[in-house]
Amino acid sequence: MATEQTFRAQFAVDCRTSCEVVGISPKKKTVELKNHATGEVTAEKYDKLVLSPGAAPIRPPLPGIDLPGIFSVRTVPDARSIREWLDRVRRIDPG
């Protein structure tokens, strides 16, 4: 079974479980997380943000929903697909 440590070690992804996103600031690139085990709310910086609530994804009929770089994440293979996509993008545009 994939754990938070697995995602960190294999994919360089800081994965948080049992947390609820209570606020996002795209301008500051921060996300506010409420830890359901402790009740603590923290603000965390991010480079790229992936929200994976564990439920089947809802894909609303929004313009751009099918553009490259828009992913649903439910499994480790899904995460691998994202990593591969990011690696390809970095090779094309390393800046």
ROPA-898129 format. One record per atom (N, C-alpha, C, O): residue number from 1; residue in three letters; atom name; z, y, x. Coordinates in steps of 0.02 Angstrom, whole numbers, plus 50000, padded with zeros to 5 digits. Layout:
BEGIN
+------+------+------+-------+-------+-------+
! semi ! finu ! domi !    pz !    py !    px !
+------+------+------+-------+-------+-------+
!  NUM !  ALA !   CA !     Z !     Y !     X !
...
+------+------+------+-------+-------+-------+
END
This chain:
BEGIN
+------+------+------+-------+-------+-------+
! semi ! finu ! domi !    pz !    py !    px !
+------+------+------+-------+-------+-------+
!    1 !  MET !    N ! 50000 ! 49941 ! 50042 !
!    1 !  MET !   CA ! 50000 ! 50000 ! 50000 !
!    1 !  MET !    C ! 50000 ! 50062 ! 50044 !
!    1 !  MET !    O ! 50035 ! 50065 ! 50095 !
!    2 !  ALA !    N ! 49960 ! 50111 ! 50025 !
!    2 !  ALA !   CA ! 49957 ! 50174 ! 50062 !
!    2 !  ALA !    C ! 50020 ! 50215 ! 50048 !
!    2 !  ALA !    O ! 50042 ! 50220 ! 49991 !
!    3 !  THR !    N ! 50048 ! 50243 ! 50100 !
!    3 !  THR !   CA ! 50108 ! 50284 ! 50095 !
!    3 !  THR !    C ! 50092 ! 50354 ! 50121 !
!    3 !  THR !    O ! 50038 ! 50366 ! 50148 !
!    4 !  GLU !    N ! 50140 ! 50399 ! 50114 !
!    4 !  GLU !   CA ! 50132 ! 50466 ! 50142 !
!    4 !  GLU !    C ! 50119 ! 50462 ! 50217 !
!    4 !  GLU !    O ! 50078 ! 50499 ! 50244 !
!    5 !  GLN !    N ! 50154 ! 50416 ! 50250 !
!    5 !  GLN !   CA ! 50146 ! 50408 ! 50322 !
!    5 !  GLN !    C ! 50076 ! 50382 ! 50340 !
!    5 !  GLN !    O ! 50047 ! 50402 ! 50390 !
!    6 !  THR !    N ! 50049 ! 50338 ! 50298 !
!    6 !  THR !   CA ! 49982 ! 50312 ! 50309 !
!    6 !  THR !    C ! 49931 ! 50368 ! 50307 !
!    6 !  THR !    O ! 49888 ! 50373 ! 50351 !
!    7 !  PHE !    N ! 49936 ! 50411 ! 50256 !
!    7 !  PHE !   CA ! 49889 ! 50467 ! 50250 !
!    7 !  PHE !    C ! 49895 ! 50514 ! 50310 !
!    7 !  PHE !    O ! 49845 ! 50538 ! 50335 !
!    8 !  ARG !    N ! 49956 ! 50526 ! 50333 !
!    8 !  ARG !   CA ! 49967 ! 50571 ! 50390 !
!    8 !  ARG !    C ! 49938 ! 50539 ! 50453 !
!    8 !  ARG !    O ! 49903 ! 50573 ! 50491 !
!    9 !  ALA !    N ! 49952 ! 50475 ! 50465 !
!    9 !  ALA !   CA ! 49930 ! 50442 ! 50527 !
!    9 !  ALA !    C ! 49855 ! 50429 ! 50528 !
!    9 !  ALA !    O ! 49822 ! 50441 ! 50579 !
!   10 !  GLN !    N ! 49827 ! 50405 ! 50473 !
!   10 !  GLN !   CA ! 49757 ! 50385 ! 50473 !
!   10 !  GLN !    C ! 49709 ! 50441 ! 50458 !
!   10 !  GLN !    O ! 49652 ! 50441 ! 50482 !
!   11 !  PHE !    N ! 49731 ! 50490 ! 50418 !
!   11 !  PHE !   CA ! 49684 ! 50541 ! 50394 !
!   11 !  PHE !    C ! 49705 ! 50612 ! 50411 !
!   11 !  PHE !    O ! 49669 ! 50659 ! 50395 !
!   12 !  ALA !    N ! 49762 ! 50621 ! 50445 !
!   12 !  ALA !   CA ! 49788 ! 50688 ! 50460 !
!   12 !  ALA !    C ! 49796 ! 50729 ! 50396 !
!   12 !  ALA !    O ! 49781 ! 50789 ! 50395 !
!   13 !  VAL !    N ! 49821 ! 50696 ! 50343 !
!   13 !  VAL !   CA ! 49832 ! 50728 ! 50279 !
!   13 !  VAL !    C ! 49907 ! 50728 ! 50265 !
!   13 !  VAL !    O ! 49939 ! 50676 ! 50267 !
!   14 !  ASP !    N ! 49934 ! 50787 ! 50251 !
!   14 !  ASP !   CA ! 50005 ! 50794 ! 50233 !
!   14 !  ASP !    C ! 50010 ! 50780 ! 50159 !
!   14 !  ASP !    O ! 49994 ! 50824 ! 50118 !
!   15 !  CYS !    N ! 50031 ! 50721 ! 50141 !
!   15 !  CYS !   CA ! 50034 ! 50698 ! 50071 !
!   15 !  CYS !    C ! 50105 ! 50706 ! 50045 !
!   15 !  CYS !    O ! 50153 ! 50686 ! 50078 !
!   16 !  ARG !    N ! 50111 ! 50734 ! 49985 !
!   16 !  ARG !   CA ! 50177 ! 50743 ! 49953 !
!   16 !  ARG !    C ! 50177 ! 50704 ! 49888 !
!   16 !  ARG !    O ! 50132 ! 50712 ! 49847 !
!   17 !  THR !    N ! 50227 ! 50662 ! 49878 !
!   17 !  THR !   CA ! 50234 ! 50625 ! 49815 !
!   17 !  THR !    C ! 50296 ! 50650 ! 49779 !
!   17 !  THR !    O ! 50339 ! 50682 ! 49808 !
!   18 !  SER !    N ! 50299 ! 50636 ! 49716 !
!   18 !  SER !   CA ! 50355 ! 50656 ! 49673 !
!   18 !  SER !    C ! 50365 ! 50732 ! 49673 !
!   18 !  SER !    O ! 50421 ! 50757 ! 49667 !
!   19 !  CYS !    N ! 50310 ! 50768 ! 49681 !
!   19 !  CYS !   CA ! 50312 ! 50841 ! 49681 !
!   19 !  CYS !    C ! 50266 ! 50867 ! 49626 !
!   19 !  CYS !    O ! 50216 ! 50836 ! 49608 !
!   20 !  GLU !    N ! 50285 ! 50925 ! 49600 !
!   20 !  GLU !   CA ! 50245 ! 50959 ! 49549 !
!   20 !  GLU !    C ! 50222 ! 51025 ! 49579 !
!   20 !  GLU !    O ! 50263 ! 51063 ! 49606 !
!   21 !  VAL !    N ! 50159 ! 51040 ! 49573 !
!   21 !  VAL !   CA ! 50134 ! 51105 ! 49594 !
!   21 !  VAL !    C ! 50152 ! 51155 ! 49540 !
!   21 !  VAL !    O ! 50131 ! 51148 ! 49482 !
!   22 !  VAL !    N ! 50191 ! 51205 ! 49559 !
!   22 !  VAL !   CA ! 50212 ! 51256 ! 49510 !
!   22 !  VAL !    C ! 50179 ! 51323 ! 49523 !
!   22 !  VAL !    O ! 50187 ! 51370 ! 49484 !
!   23 !  GLY !    N ! 50141 ! 51328 ! 49578 !
!   23 !  GLY !   CA ! 50105 ! 51390 ! 49591 !
!   23 !  GLY !    C ! 50058 ! 51381 ! 49650 !
!   23 !  GLY !    O ! 50072 ! 51344 ! 49696 !
!   24 !  ILE !    N ! 50001 ! 51415 ! 49646 !
!   24 !  ILE !   CA ! 49952 ! 51414 ! 49701 !
!   24 !  ILE !    C ! 49929 ! 51486 ! 49713 !
!   24 !  ILE !    O ! 49914 ! 51523 ! 49666 !
!   25 !  SER !    N ! 49927 ! 51505 ! 49777 !
!   25 !  SER !   CA ! 49901 ! 51570 ! 49796 !
!   25 !  SER !    C ! 49842 ! 51559 ! 49843 !
!   25 !  SER !    O ! 49851 ! 51552 ! 49903 !
!   26 !  PRO !    N ! 49780 ! 51557 ! 49816 !
!   26 !  PRO !   CA ! 49722 ! 51548 ! 49859 !
!   26 !  PRO !    C ! 49715 ! 51604 ! 49911 !
!   26 !  PRO !    O ! 49692 ! 51592 ! 49967 !
!   27 !  LYS !    N ! 49735 ! 51664 ! 49893 !
!   27 !  LYS !   CA ! 49730 ! 51721 ! 49939 !
!   27 !  LYS !    C ! 49774 ! 51710 ! 50001 !
!   27 !  LYS !    O ! 49753 ! 51722 ! 50057 !
!   28 !  LYS !    N ! 49836 ! 51687 ! 49989 !
!   28 !  LYS !   CA ! 49884 ! 51674 ! 50044 !
!   28 !  LYS !    C ! 49876 ! 51604 ! 50072 !
!   28 !  LYS !    O ! 49903 ! 51588 ! 50125 !
!   29 !  LYS !    N ! 49837 ! 51561 ! 50037 !
!   29 !  LYS !   CA ! 49829 ! 51491 ! 50055 !
!   29 !  LYS !    C ! 49897 ! 51456 ! 50057 !
!   29 !  LYS !    O ! 49915 ! 51422 ! 50105 !
!   30 !  THR !    N ! 49936 ! 51466 ! 50003 !
!   30 !  THR !   CA ! 50000 ! 51433 ! 49995 !
!   30 !  THR !    C ! 50003 ! 51398 ! 49928 !
!   30 !  THR !    O ! 49969 ! 51417 ! 49880 !
!   31 !  VAL !    N ! 50044 ! 51347 ! 49925 !
!   31 !  VAL !   CA ! 50056 ! 51311 ! 49863 !
!   31 !  VAL !    C ! 50132 ! 51304 ! 49856 !
!   31 !  VAL !    O ! 50166 ! 51288 ! 49904 !
!   32 !  GLU !    N ! 50157 ! 51316 ! 49795 !
!   32 !  GLU !   CA ! 50229 ! 51306 ! 49782 !
!   32 !  GLU !    C ! 50238 ! 51237 ! 49752 !
!   32 !  GLU !    O ! 50206 ! 51219 ! 49703 !
!   33 !  LEU !    N ! 50283 ! 51198 ! 49783 !
!   33 !  LEU !   CA ! 50297 ! 51130 ! 49761 !
!   33 !  LEU !    C ! 50368 ! 51123 ! 49738 !
!   33 !  LEU !    O ! 50415 ! 51148 ! 49769 !
!   34 !  LYS !    N ! 50377 ! 51089 ! 49681 !
!   34 !  LYS !   CA ! 50444 ! 51072 ! 49658 !
!   34 !  LYS !    C ! 50454 ! 50998 ! 49671 !
!   34 !  LYS !    O ! 50418 ! 50956 ! 49644 !
!   35 !  ASN !    N ! 50503 ! 50982 ! 49711 !
!   35 !  ASN !   CA ! 50520 ! 50912 ! 49726 !
!   35 !  ASN !    C ! 50562 ! 50885 ! 49669 !
!   35 !  ASN !    O ! 50617 ! 50910 ! 49656 !
!   36 !  HIS !    N ! 50536 ! 50835 ! 49634 !
!   36 !  HIS !   CA ! 50572 ! 50809 ! 49576 !
!   36 !  HIS !    C ! 50635 ! 50769 ! 49595 !
!   36 !  HIS !    O ! 50679 ! 50760 ! 49553 !
!   37 !  ALA !    N ! 50639 ! 50745 ! 49656 !
!   37 !  ALA !   CA ! 50699 ! 50709 ! 49677 !
!   37 !  ALA !    C ! 50757 ! 50757 ! 49691 !
!   37 !  ALA !    O ! 50814 ! 50740 ! 49676 !
!   38 !  THR !    N ! 50742 ! 50817 ! 49718 !
!   38 !  THR !   CA ! 50795 ! 50862 ! 49738 !
!   38 !  THR !    C ! 50798 ! 50926 ! 49695 !
!   38 !  THR !    O ! 50849 ! 50960 ! 49694 !
!   39 !  GLY !    N ! 50742 ! 50942 ! 49661 !
!   39 !  GLY !   CA ! 50738 ! 51004 ! 49623 !
!   39 !  GLY !    C ! 50720 ! 51064 ! 49665 !
!   39 !  GLY !    O ! 50709 ! 51119 ! 49639 !
!   40 !  GLU !    N ! 50715 ! 51054 ! 49730 !
!   40 !  GLU !   CA ! 50699 ! 51109 ! 49776 !
!   40 !  GLU !    C ! 50626 ! 51131 ! 49767 !
!   40 !  GLU !    O ! 50582 ! 51090 ! 49758 !
!   41 !  VAL !    N ! 50615 ! 51197 ! 49770 !
!   41 !  VAL !   CA ! 50548 ! 51226 ! 49767 !
!   41 !  VAL !    C ! 50534 ! 51256 ! 49836 !
!   41 !  VAL !    O ! 50573 ! 51296 ! 49861 !
!   42 !  THR !    N ! 50478 ! 51236 ! 49865 !
!   42 !  THR !   CA ! 50458 ! 51262 ! 49930 !
!   42 !  THR !    C ! 50387 ! 51290 ! 49927 !
!   42 !  THR !    O ! 50347 ! 51269 ! 49885 !
!   43 !  ALA !    N ! 50373 ! 51336 ! 49970 !
!   43 !  ALA !   CA ! 50305 ! 51363 ! 49978 !
!   43 !  ALA !    C ! 50276 ! 51333 ! 50042 !
!   43 !  ALA !    O ! 50306 ! 51339 ! 50095 !
!   44 !  GLU !    N ! 50218 ! 51302 ! 50036 !
!   44 !  GLU !   CA ! 50186 ! 51270 ! 50093 !
!   44 !  GLU !    C ! 50118 ! 51301 ! 50105 !
!   44 !  GLU !    O ! 50081 ! 51314 ! 50058 !
!   45 !  LYS !    N ! 50101 ! 51312 ! 50169 !
!   45 !  LYS !   CA ! 50035 ! 51337 ! 50187 !
!   45 !  LYS !    C ! 49986 ! 51278 ! 50187 !
!   45 !  LYS !    O ! 50006 ! 51221 ! 50198 !
!   46 !  TYR !    N ! 49923 ! 51293 ! 50175 !
!   46 !  TYR !   CA ! 49872 ! 51240 ! 50178 !
!   46 !  TYR !    C ! 49808 ! 51267 ! 50209 !
!   46 !  TYR !    O ! 49793 ! 51327 ! 50206 !
!   47 !  ASP !    N ! 49770 ! 51221 ! 50240 !
!   47 !  ASP !   CA ! 49702 ! 51235 ! 50264 !
!   47 !  ASP !    C ! 49653 ! 51218 ! 50208 !
!   47 !  ASP !    O ! 49613 ! 51259 ! 50186 !
!   48 !  LYS !    N ! 49658 ! 51155 ! 50186 !
!   48 !  LYS !   CA ! 49620 ! 51129 ! 50130 !
!   48 !  LYS !    C ! 49671 ! 51100 ! 50082 !
!   48 !  LYS !    O ! 49718 ! 51066 ! 50103 !
!   49 !  LEU !    N ! 49662 ! 51111 ! 50018 !
!   49 !  LEU !   CA ! 49710 ! 51088 ! 49969 !
!   49 !  LEU !    C ! 49679 ! 51035 ! 49924 !
!   49 !  LEU !    O ! 49626 ! 51045 ! 49895 !
!   50 !  VAL !    N ! 49714 ! 50978 ! 49919 !
!   50 !  VAL !   CA ! 49693 ! 50924 ! 49875 !
!   50 !  VAL !    C ! 49751 ! 50910 ! 49828 !
!   50 !  VAL !    O ! 49806 ! 50894 ! 49851 !
!   51 !  LEU !    N ! 49739 ! 50916 ! 49764 !
!   51 !  LEU !   CA ! 49790 ! 50898 ! 49714 !
!   51 !  LEU !    C ! 49770 ! 50831 ! 49685 !
!   51 !  LEU !    O ! 49715 ! 50824 ! 49657 !
!   52 !  SER !    N ! 49813 ! 50782 ! 49691 !
!   52 !  SER !   CA ! 49798 ! 50715 ! 49667 !
!   52 !  SER !    C ! 49857 ! 50691 ! 49624 !
!   52 !  SER !    O ! 49903 ! 50659 ! 49650 !
!   53 !  PRO !    N ! 49855 ! 50705 ! 49559 !
!   53 !  PRO !   CA ! 49912 ! 50691 ! 49516 !
!   53 !  PRO !    C ! 49922 ! 50617 ! 49499 !
!   53 !  PRO !    O ! 49973 ! 50600 ! 49468 !
!   54 !  GLY !    N ! 49876 ! 50573 ! 49519 !
!   54 !  GLY !   CA ! 49886 ! 50503 ! 49507 !
!   54 !  GLY !    C ! 49859 ! 50479 ! 49440 !
!   54 !  GLY !    O ! 49859 ! 50419 ! 49427 !
!   55 !  ALA !    N ! 49836 ! 50523 ! 49399 !
!   55 !  ALA !   CA ! 49806 ! 50503 ! 49335 !
!   55 !  ALA !    C ! 49731 ! 50502 ! 49341 !
!   55 !  ALA !    O ! 49703 ! 50528 ! 49390 !
!   56 !  ALA !    N ! 49698 ! 50474 ! 49293 !
!   56 !  ALA !   CA ! 49625 ! 50476 ! 49293 !
!   56 !  ALA !    C ! 49602 ! 50548 ! 49291 !
!   56 !  ALA !    O ! 49628 ! 50587 ! 49251 !
!   57 !  PRO !    N ! 49556 ! 50567 ! 49335 !
!   57 !  PRO !   CA ! 49536 ! 50637 ! 49338 !
!   57 !  PRO !    C ! 49498 ! 50659 ! 49275 !
!   57 !  PRO !    O ! 49459 ! 50621 ! 49247 !
!   58 !  ILE !    N ! 49512 ! 50719 ! 49255 !
!   58 !  ILE !   CA ! 49474 ! 50751 ! 49202 !
!   58 !  ILE !    C ! 49422 ! 50794 ! 49236 !
!   58 !  ILE !    O ! 49439 ! 50837 ! 49277 !
!   59 !  ARG !    N ! 49360 ! 50783 ! 49220 !
!   59 !  ARG !   CA ! 49306 ! 50823 ! 49251 !
!   59 !  ARG !    C ! 49276 ! 50867 ! 49197 !
!   59 !  ARG !    O ! 49227 ! 50847 ! 49164 !
!   60 !  PRO !    N ! 49304 ! 50926 ! 49188 !
!   60 !  PRO !   CA ! 49280 ! 50970 ! 49135 !
!   60 !  PRO !    C ! 49208 ! 50992 ! 49148 !
!   60 !  PRO !    O ! 49186 ! 50993 ! 49206 !
!   61 !  PRO !    N ! 49173 ! 51009 ! 49097 !
!   61 !  PRO !   CA ! 49102 ! 51030 ! 49105 !
!   61 !  PRO !    C ! 49098 ! 51101 ! 49133 !
!   61 !  PRO !    O ! 49080 ! 51148 ! 49097 !
!   62 !  LEU !    N ! 49115 ! 51108 ! 49197 !
!   62 !  LEU !   CA ! 49114 ! 51174 ! 49229 !
!   62 !  LEU !    C ! 49053 ! 51179 ! 49275 !
!   62 !  LEU !    O ! 49032 ! 51129 ! 49304 !
!   63 !  PRO !    N ! 49025 ! 51238 ! 49280 !
!   63 !  PRO !   CA ! 48970 ! 51247 ! 49328 !
!   63 !  PRO !    C ! 48995 ! 51231 ! 49398 !
!   63 !  PRO !    O ! 49047 ! 51256 ! 49419 !
!   64 !  GLY !    N ! 48958 ! 51191 ! 49435 !
!   64 !  GLY !   CA ! 48975 ! 51175 ! 49503 !
!   64 !  GLY !    C ! 49019 ! 51114 ! 49512 !
!   64 !  GLY !    O ! 49034 ! 51095 ! 49569 !
!   65 !  ILE !    N ! 49041 ! 51082 ! 49458 !
!   65 !  ILE !   CA ! 49087 ! 51025 ! 49463 !
!   65 !  ILE !    C ! 49057 ! 50968 ! 49504 !
!   65 !  ILE !    O ! 49094 ! 50928 ! 49533 !
!   66 !  ASP !    N ! 48991 ! 50963 ! 49507 !
!   66 !  ASP !   CA ! 48958 ! 50910 ! 49544 !
!   66 !  ASP !    C ! 48931 ! 50932 ! 49612 !
!   66 !  ASP !    O ! 48892 ! 50895 ! 49643 !
!   67 !  LEU !    N ! 48951 ! 50990 ! 49635 !
!   67 !  LEU !   CA ! 48928 ! 51014 ! 49700 !
!   67 !  LEU !    C ! 48959 ! 50974 ! 49756 !
!   67 !  LEU !    O ! 49013 ! 50944 ! 49747 !
!   68 !  PRO !    N ! 48927 ! 50971 ! 49814 !
!   68 !  PRO !   CA ! 48957 ! 50938 ! 49872 !
!   68 !  PRO !    C ! 49025 ! 50970 ! 49888 !
!   68 !  PRO !    O ! 49032 ! 51031 ! 49884 !
!   69 !  GLY !    N ! 49073 ! 50928 ! 49906 !
!   69 !  GLY !   CA ! 49139 ! 50953 ! 49924 !
!   69 !  GLY !    C ! 49188 ! 50954 ! 49866 !
!   69 !  GLY !    O ! 49245 ! 50974 ! 49876 !
!   70 !  ILE !    N ! 49167 ! 50933 ! 49807 !
!   70 !  ILE !   CA ! 49212 ! 50927 ! 49750 !
!   70 !  ILE !    C ! 49226 ! 50852 ! 49741 !
!   70 !  ILE !    O ! 49180 ! 50813 ! 49728 !
!   71 !  PHE !    N ! 49289 ! 50833 ! 49749 !
!   71 !  PHE !   CA ! 49307 ! 50762 ! 49749 !
!   71 !  PHE !    C ! 49363 ! 50747 ! 49700 !
!   71 !  PHE !    O ! 49404 ! 50791 ! 49683 !
!   72 !  SER !    N ! 49365 ! 50686 ! 49677 !
!   72 !  SER !   CA ! 49423 ! 50658 ! 49643 !
!   72 !  SER !    C ! 49454 ! 50608 ! 49691 !
!   72 !  SER !    O ! 49418 ! 50570 ! 49724 !
!   73 !  VAL !    N ! 49520 ! 50606 ! 49695 !
!   73 !  VAL !   CA ! 49554 ! 50562 ! 49741 !
!   73 !  VAL !    C ! 49603 ! 50517 ! 49704 !
!   73 !  VAL !    O ! 49650 ! 50541 ! 49672 !
!   74 !  ARG !    N ! 49591 ! 50452 ! 49707 !
!   74 !  ARG !   CA ! 49636 ! 50404 ! 49676 !
!   74 !  ARG !    C ! 49653 ! 50347 ! 49723 !
!   74 !  ARG !    O ! 49704 ! 50314 ! 49714 !
!   75 !  THR !    N ! 49611 ! 50335 ! 49772 !
!   75 !  THR !   CA ! 49620 ! 50277 ! 49815 !
!   75 !  THR !    C ! 49611 ! 50296 ! 49888 !
!   75 !  THR !    O ! 49588 ! 50351 ! 49904 !
!   76 !  VAL !    N ! 49631 ! 50251 ! 49932 !
!   76 !  VAL !   CA ! 49620 ! 50262 ! 50003 !
!   76 !  VAL !    C ! 49545 ! 50268 ! 50018 !
!   76 !  VAL !    O ! 49527 ! 50312 ! 50057 !
!   77 !  PRO !    N ! 49501 ! 50226 ! 49989 !
!   77 !  PRO !   CA ! 49430 ! 50237 ! 50001 !
!   77 !  PRO !    C ! 49406 ! 50307 ! 49980 !
!   77 !  PRO !    O ! 49362 ! 50335 ! 50012 !
!   78 !  ASP !    N ! 49435 ! 50334 ! 49926 !
!   78 !  ASP !   CA ! 49418 ! 50402 ! 49906 !
!   78 !  ASP !    C ! 49436 ! 50451 ! 49962 !
!   78 !  ASP !    O ! 49397 ! 50496 ! 49978 !
!   79 !  ALA !    N ! 49495 ! 50442 ! 49991 !
!   79 !  ALA !   CA ! 49517 ! 50486 ! 50046 !
!   79 !  ALA !    C ! 49472 ! 50478 ! 50107 !
!   79 !  ALA !    O ! 49456 ! 50527 ! 50140 !
!   80 !  ARG !    N ! 49451 ! 50416 ! 50120 !
!   80 !  ARG !   CA ! 49405 ! 50405 ! 50176 !
!   80 !  ARG !    C ! 49339 ! 50441 ! 50165 !
!   80 !  ARG !    O ! 49310 ! 50469 ! 50211 !
!   81 !  SER !    N ! 49315 ! 50439 ! 50103 !
!   81 !  SER !   CA ! 49252 ! 50474 ! 50087 !
!   81 !  SER !    C ! 49258 ! 50549 ! 50100 !
!   81 !  SER !    O ! 49212 ! 50580 ! 50125 !
!   82 !  ILE !    N ! 49316 ! 50577 ! 50084 !
!   82 !  ILE !   CA ! 49327 ! 50649 ! 50097 !
!   82 !  ILE !    C ! 49328 ! 50662 ! 50171 !
!   82 !  ILE !    O ! 49297 ! 50709 ! 50195 !
!   83 !  ARG !    N ! 49364 ! 50620 ! 50209 !
!   83 !  ARG !   CA ! 49367 ! 50628 ! 50282 !
!   83 !  ARG !    C ! 49298 ! 50624 ! 50312 !
!   83 !  ARG !    O ! 49280 ! 50664 ! 50355 !
!   84 !  GLU !    N ! 49258 ! 50575 ! 50291 !
!   84 !  GLU !   CA ! 49189 ! 50568 ! 50317 !
!   84 !  GLU !    C ! 49148 ! 50630 ! 50300 !
!   84 !  GLU !    O ! 49110 ! 50654 ! 50342 !
!   85 !  TRP !    N ! 49155 ! 50656 ! 50239 !
!   85 !  TRP !   CA ! 49118 ! 50716 ! 50219 !
!   85 !  TRP !    C ! 49139 ! 50775 ! 50263 !
!   85 !  TRP !    O ! 49097 ! 50812 ! 50287 !
!   86 !  LEU !    N ! 49205 ! 50783 ! 50273 !
!   86 !  LEU !   CA ! 49230 ! 50838 ! 50316 !
!   86 !  LEU !    C ! 49204 ! 50832 ! 50387 !
!   86 !  LEU !    O ! 49184 ! 50882 ! 50418 !
!   87 !  ASP !    N ! 49204 ! 50771 ! 50413 !
!   87 !  ASP !   CA ! 49177 ! 50760 ! 50481 !
!   87 !  ASP !    C ! 49104 ! 50779 ! 50486 !
!   87 !  ASP !    O ! 49083 ! 50810 ! 50535 !
!   88 !  ARG !    N ! 49064 ! 50761 ! 50435 !
!   88 !  ARG !   CA ! 48993 ! 50779 ! 50434 !
!   88 !  ARG !    C ! 48985 ! 50855 ! 50431 !
!   88 !  ARG !    O ! 48943 ! 50883 ! 50467 !
!   89 !  VAL !    N ! 49024 ! 50888 ! 50389 !
!   89 !  VAL !   CA ! 49019 ! 50961 ! 50382 !
!   89 !  VAL !    C ! 49038 ! 50995 ! 50448 !
!   89 !  VAL !    O ! 49005 ! 51043 ! 50469 !
!   90 !  ARG !    N ! 49089 ! 50970 ! 50481 !
!   90 !  ARG !   CA ! 49111 ! 51000 ! 50545 !
!   90 !  ARG !    C ! 49058 ! 50992 ! 50599 !
!   90 !  ARG !    O ! 49050 ! 51036 ! 50642 !
!   91 !  ARG !    N ! 49022 ! 50935 ! 50599 !
!   91 !  ARG !   CA ! 48968 ! 50925 ! 50648 !
!   91 !  ARG !    C ! 48911 ! 50974 ! 50636 !
!   91 !  ARG !    O ! 48880 ! 50999 ! 50683 !
!   92 !  ILE !    N ! 48898 ! 50988 ! 50573 !
!   92 !  ILE !   CA ! 48844 ! 51034 ! 50555 !
!   92 !  ILE !    C ! 48864 ! 51106 ! 50569 !
!   92 !  ILE !    O ! 48825 ! 51145 ! 50595 !
!   93 !  ASP !    N ! 48926 ! 51124 ! 50551 !
!   93 !  ASP !   CA ! 48951 ! 51193 ! 50558 !
!   93 !  ASP !    C ! 49021 ! 51191 ! 50589 !
!   93 !  ASP !    O ! 49070 ! 51195 ! 50552 !
!   94 !  PRO !    N ! 49026 ! 51186 ! 50655 !
!   94 !  PRO !   CA ! 49091 ! 51179 ! 50687 !
!   94 !  PRO !    C ! 49133 ! 51242 ! 50684 !
!   94 !  PRO !    O ! 49192 ! 51240 ! 50702 !
!   95 !  GLY !    N ! 49106 ! 51298 ! 50663 !
!   95 !  GLY !   CA ! 49142 ! 51362 ! 50661 !
!   95 !  GLY !    C ! 49186 ! 51365 ! 50603 !
!   95 !  GLY !    O ! 49221 ! 51414 ! 50593 !
+------+------+------+-------+-------+-------+
END
